[in-house]
Amino acid sequence: MKKADYTLEILNAWNKDTMGGHLGMEFTEIGDDYLCGKMPVDHRTHQPMGLLHGGASAAFAETLGSVAGIMQVDSDKQACVGIEVNANHVKSVRNGYVYGKATAVHIGTKTQVWDIRITNAGGNLVCVSRLTLAVLDRANG
């Protein structure tokens, strides 16, 4: 599949029956070098203190960056897999939604690097993440 073939409907259908789908993640906007989405802050994404779980933020960041990465390659011939993700959690959220934007830092033939910013409804930074992807050739095209 080529970049021009992707739609929000296709990306959101991919999410069904995955971690992203179970956590309620939804893709909301596609750009040339970015992808946006939202994730609920509720019982699925809370930690025991009733706050957004840092692992849920990391999963959201990796989901946004990985899907954005696959849109940069011919997915019939190549795949993108995460090889490193980090996340700095800077603000807590108790409910509502968080919003993420994955923006390309580097799109290479063997690696990609993505910056993912997660904000609350007020636009305040909740988490900043960096994701490195390996670009792999699929066996037999």
Buried (B, 14 or more C-beta within 10 A) or exposed (E): EEEEEBEBEEBBEBBEEEEBBEBBBBBBEBEEEBBBBBBBBBEEBBEEEEBBBBEBBBBBBBBBBBBBBBBBBEBEEBBBEBEEBEBEBEBBBEEBBBBBBBBBBEBEEEBBBBBBBBBBEEEEEBBBBBBBBBBEEEEEE
